[in-house]
Amino acid sequence: MKLLDSLAQLHNGAFTQLGQTGWDAGQIGHSLEQEGAELAYISADDYIAGFALYKKVLDEAELFTIAVDPAHQRTGLASQLLNAIRRSLKKGGIELFFLEVRSDNIGAIACYKKLGFEPIAVRKNYYADDGGAKFDANILRLML
């Protein structure tokens, strides 16, 4: 199975349980084609158990998405992955790391806050679930 297909399968598995549709291989590939885009992943049980896509621009970085296989969620893999990205960004001269998270994704918000991300803004009705319900996007920032 191609890497992009594997990542899409993992992304869909992680987001389906939240009532959301994950990204397909084309969306992941398009994100990786952007200038400054990078892929980070973490393995468990000899396969990719989690990954993150992010983009660096000048002295800032933005997290596009992060997904952890449901079998490995709440085990600290997302924190390990984000901490590795944070160390890499800091070494590369990045000063600010931004992300958006759906307002009802309590587990992710708790993880981000534990890692030091701070809320800075809200985008009203930014996300919609598969049923059409609207949710705010919380914008968080981590100063490196």
Residue frames as qw, qx, qy, qz and C-alpha x, y, z in Angstrom:
[[0.000, 0.890, 0.456, 0.000, 0.00, 0.00, 0.00],
 [0.379, 0.577, -0.037, 0.723, 1.33, 3.43, -0.89],
 [0.298, -0.121, -0.491, 0.810, 2.36, 5.78, 1.90],
 [0.251, -0.093, -0.022, -0.963, -0.33, 8.37, 1.10],
 [0.653, -0.258, -0.551, -0.450, -3.01, 5.68, 1.06],
 [0.588, -0.226, -0.676, 0.382, -1.79, 4.37, 4.44],
 [0.114, -0.058, -0.330, 0.935, -1.82, 7.86, 5.91],
 [0.437, -0.171, -0.264, -0.843, -5.33, 8.49, 4.55],
 [0.674, -0.281, -0.668, -0.142, -6.58, 5.24, 6.06],
 [0.443, -0.211, -0.577, 0.653, -5.08, 6.19, 9.43],
 [0.072, -0.036, 0.081, -0.993, -6.51, 9.73, 9.20],
 [0.556, -0.249, -0.439, -0.661, -9.99, 8.45, 8.40],
 [0.643, -0.283, -0.697, 0.143, -9.85, 5.95, 11.25],
 [0.309, -0.153, -0.455, 0.821, -8.88, 8.67, 13.69],
 [0.172, 0.030, 0.012, -0.985, -11.47, 11.20, 12.57],
 [0.464, -0.273, -0.691, -0.484, -14.45, 8.92, 11.85],
 [0.456, -0.408, -0.728, 0.310, -14.89, 8.27, 15.56],
 [0.106, -0.317, -0.267, 0.904, -15.21, 12.04, 16.05],
 [0.396, 0.703, 0.541, -0.237, -18.07, 12.23, 13.53],
 [0.151, 0.806, -0.278, -0.500, -15.78, 13.76, 10.93],
 [0.891, 0.437, 0.061, 0.102, -14.46, 12.69, 7.57],
 [0.595, -0.532, 0.327, 0.506, -10.72, 12.28, 7.39],
 [0.230, 0.731, -0.390, -0.510, -8.51, 13.39, 4.56],
 [0.942, 0.300, 0.154, 0.012, -8.01, 11.27, 1.47],
 [0.766, -0.128, 0.251, 0.578, -4.65, 10.52, -0.15],
 [0.383, 0.639, 0.274, 0.609, -5.06, 13.43, -2.56],
 [0.268, -0.929, -0.066, -0.249, -5.61, 15.95, 0.22],
 [0.740, -0.574, 0.188, 0.297, -2.61, 14.64, 2.13],
 [0.703, 0.176, 0.316, 0.613, -0.46, 14.73, -1.02],
 [0.176, 0.823, 0.216, 0.495, -1.58, 18.27, -1.84],
 [0.472, -0.880, 0.040, -0.022, -0.65, 19.41, 1.67],
 [0.777, -0.359, 0.285, 0.432, 2.79, 17.86, 1.34],
 [0.590, 0.475, 0.312, 0.573, 3.37, 19.61, -2.00],
 [0.068, -0.981, -0.107, -0.145, 3.15, 23.04, -0.38],
 [0.455, 0.569, -0.399, 0.557, 6.41, 24.88, 0.07],
 [0.131, -0.490, 0.562, -0.653, 7.72, 24.35, 3.60],
 [0.861, -0.236, -0.025, -0.450, 5.44, 21.37, 4.29],
 [0.137, 0.413, -0.881, 0.185, 6.77, 18.47, 6.31],
 [0.848, -0.238, -0.356, -0.312, 5.55, 15.08, 7.48],
 [0.079, -0.448, 0.787, -0.418, 6.41, 13.66, 10.88],
 [0.827, -0.176, -0.383, -0.372, 5.32, 10.24, 12.06],
 [0.335, -0.477, 0.726, -0.366, 5.66, 7.90, 14.95],
 [0.626, 0.102, -0.732, -0.249, 5.71, 4.11, 14.79],
 [0.530, -0.291, 0.643, -0.471, 4.29, 1.52, 17.13],
 [0.783, 0.106, 0.595, -0.143, 3.95, -2.20, 16.59],
 [0.454, -0.110, 0.655, 0.593, 6.01, -1.89, 13.36],
 [0.244, 0.624, 0.576, 0.468, 3.63, 0.45, 11.53],
 [0.047, 0.281, -0.053, 0.957, 2.89, 4.17, 11.41],
 [0.230, -0.525, -0.778, 0.258, 0.62, 4.73, 14.41],
 [0.028, -0.886, -0.304, 0.349, 0.44, 8.50, 14.13],
 [0.520, 0.232, 0.264, 0.779, 1.47, 11.32, 11.87],
 [0.011, -0.823, -0.247, 0.512, 1.37, 15.08, 11.58],
 [0.502, 0.513, 0.321, 0.618, 1.52, 17.41, 8.62],
 [0.225, -0.847, -0.175, 0.450, 2.79, 20.92, 9.20],
 [0.540, 0.684, 0.148, 0.468, 4.20, 23.85, 7.29],
 [0.494, -0.520, -0.079, 0.692, 7.04, 26.22, 8.09],
 [0.332, 0.800, 0.229, 0.445, 7.01, 29.82, 6.85],
 [0.102, 0.757, -0.299, 0.572, 9.81, 32.14, 7.95],
 [0.065, 0.298, -0.759, 0.575, 9.88, 31.92, 11.77],
 [0.639, -0.039, 0.370, -0.673, 6.42, 30.35, 12.18],
 [0.121, 0.029, -0.964, -0.235, 4.88, 26.91, 11.69],
 [0.647, -0.021, 0.103, -0.755, 1.30, 25.75, 11.34],
 [0.310, -0.015, 0.948, -0.072, -0.02, 22.28, 12.08],
 [0.440, 0.034, -0.516, -0.734, -2.28, 21.17, 9.23],
 [0.865, -0.230, -0.187, -0.406, -3.40, 17.93, 10.85],
 [0.043, -0.404, 0.876, -0.261, -2.41, 15.26, 13.30],
 [0.861, -0.091, -0.205, -0.456, -3.88, 11.77, 13.53],
 [0.158, -0.383, 0.883, -0.222, -3.23, 8.80, 15.79],
 [0.468, -0.091, -0.831, -0.287, -4.56, 5.33, 15.12],
 [0.637, -0.515, -0.054, -0.570, -7.55, 4.75, 17.45],
 [0.910, -0.186, -0.347, 0.128, -5.79, 1.68, 18.89],
 [0.623, 0.018, -0.288, 0.727, -3.00, 3.97, 20.15],
 [0.123, -0.699, -0.081, -0.700, -4.98, 7.03, 21.20],
 [0.574, -0.736, 0.098, -0.346, -4.62, 8.21, 24.80],
 [0.935, -0.162, -0.071, 0.309, -1.24, 6.49, 25.09],
 [0.367, -0.773, 0.170, 0.490, 0.89, 9.61, 24.75],
 [0.649, 0.197, 0.481, 0.556, 1.83, 9.12, 21.09],
 [0.222, 0.872, 0.283, 0.333, 0.39, 12.47, 20.00],
 [0.366, -0.917, 0.126, 0.100, 2.36, 14.23, 22.75],
 [0.704, -0.309, 0.438, 0.466, 5.55, 12.42, 21.75],
 [0.538, 0.497, 0.462, 0.500, 5.01, 13.36, 18.11],
 [0.031, 0.955, 0.170, 0.241, 4.28, 17.01, 18.89],
 [0.530, -0.782, 0.224, 0.242, 7.25, 17.25, 21.24],
 [0.695, -0.037, 0.461, 0.550, 9.55, 15.88, 18.52],
 [0.348, 0.725, 0.371, 0.465, 8.15, 18.43, 16.05],
 [0.252, -0.966, -0.056, -0.021, 8.57, 21.20, 18.62],
 [0.643, -0.540, 0.326, 0.434, 12.22, 20.32, 19.18],
 [0.598, 0.254, 0.494, 0.578, 12.86, 20.22, 15.44],
 [0.148, 0.879, 0.317, 0.323, 11.11, 23.55, 14.86],
 [0.403, -0.899, 0.066, 0.157, 13.02, 25.23, 17.66],
 [0.669, -0.296, 0.419, 0.538, 16.35, 23.98, 16.29],
 [0.458, 0.428, 0.520, 0.580, 15.35, 25.35, 12.89],
 [0.142, -0.011, -0.042, 0.989, 14.73, 28.86, 14.22],
 [0.303, -0.546, -0.587, -0.514, 10.94, 28.66, 14.35],
 [0.005, 0.165, -0.490, 0.856, 9.53, 30.87, 17.12],
 [0.557, 0.080, 0.325, -0.760, 5.74, 30.29, 16.92],
 [0.057, -0.067, -0.968, -0.235, 3.71, 27.14, 16.29],
 [0.497, 0.078, 0.127, -0.855, 0.00, 27.52, 15.47],
 [0.041, -0.151, -0.968, -0.196, -2.88, 25.09, 15.12],
 [0.547, -0.141, -0.068, -0.823, -6.65, 24.97, 14.85],
 [0.070, -0.070, -0.983, 0.157, -8.78, 22.46, 16.71],
 [0.398, -0.471, -0.558, -0.555, -12.50, 21.83, 16.63],
 [0.279, -0.500, 0.338, -0.747, -14.09, 23.24, 19.78],
 [0.866, -0.274, 0.085, -0.409, -15.71, 19.94, 20.80],
 [0.828, 0.250, -0.459, 0.204, -12.48, 17.90, 20.49],
 [0.549, -0.797, 0.142, -0.206, -11.90, 17.95, 24.24],
 [0.915, -0.231, 0.159, 0.289, -9.17, 15.30, 24.24],
 [0.639, 0.444, 0.088, 0.622, -7.08, 17.12, 21.65],
 [0.078, -0.867, 0.027, -0.491, -7.56, 20.48, 23.37],
 [0.733, -0.664, 0.147, -0.025, -6.41, 19.00, 26.68],
 [0.873, 0.021, 0.156, 0.462, -3.34, 17.49, 24.99],
 [0.418, 0.651, 0.066, 0.630, -2.42, 20.78, 23.31],
 [0.314, -0.868, 0.076, -0.377, -2.85, 22.80, 26.51],
 [0.863, -0.460, 0.134, 0.162, -0.74, 20.28, 28.45],
 [0.769, 0.186, 0.165, 0.589, 2.02, 20.85, 25.88],
 [0.310, -0.429, -0.072, 0.845, 1.85, 24.62, 26.40],
 [0.090, 0.394, 0.538, 0.740, -0.39, 25.77, 23.54],
 [0.045, 0.397, 0.458, -0.794, -2.49, 28.81, 24.45],
 [0.306, 0.690, 0.642, 0.139, -5.82, 29.86, 22.93],
 [0.218, -0.250, 0.093, 0.939, -5.56, 33.10, 20.95],
 [0.383, 0.185, -0.209, -0.881, -8.72, 33.26, 18.81],
 [0.501, 0.270, 0.800, -0.193, -11.91, 31.50, 17.70],
 [0.198, 0.089, -0.582, -0.784, -13.26, 31.03, 14.18],
 [0.569, 0.168, 0.484, -0.644, -17.04, 30.76, 14.50],
 [0.823, 0.366, 0.308, -0.307, -18.77, 27.88, 12.69],
 [0.113, 0.670, -0.645, -0.350, -15.55, 26.88, 10.91],
 [0.013, -0.143, 0.983, 0.116, -16.05, 23.11, 10.99],
 [0.755, 0.003, -0.042, -0.654, -19.09, 21.05, 10.01],
 [0.459, -0.190, 0.865, -0.075, -19.62, 17.40, 10.91],
 [0.050, 0.072, 0.886, 0.456, -21.04, 14.79, 8.54],
 [0.031, 0.626, 0.772, -0.100, -24.55, 15.73, 9.68],
 [0.167, 0.703, 0.282, 0.631, -24.08, 19.43, 8.94],
 [0.488, -0.828, -0.222, 0.164, -23.74, 20.64, 12.54],
 [0.370, 0.772, -0.201, 0.477, -21.34, 23.60, 12.85],
 [0.752, -0.530, -0.165, 0.357, -18.48, 23.90, 15.32],
 [0.010, -0.974, 0.222, 0.034, -16.04, 26.66, 16.17],
 [0.814, 0.278, -0.268, 0.434, -12.32, 26.35, 15.55],
 [0.504, -0.838, 0.077, 0.193, -10.09, 27.25, 18.47],
 [0.602, 0.668, -0.269, 0.345, -6.82, 28.75, 17.31],
 [0.750, -0.630, 0.054, 0.192, -3.91, 27.92, 19.60],
 [0.419, 0.796, -0.353, 0.260, -0.32, 29.16, 19.69],
 [0.856, -0.409, -0.023, 0.315, 2.84, 27.78, 21.22],
 [0.118, 0.935, -0.330, 0.054, 5.77, 30.14, 21.70],
 [0.944, 0.062, -0.160, 0.283, 8.98, 28.22, 21.12]]
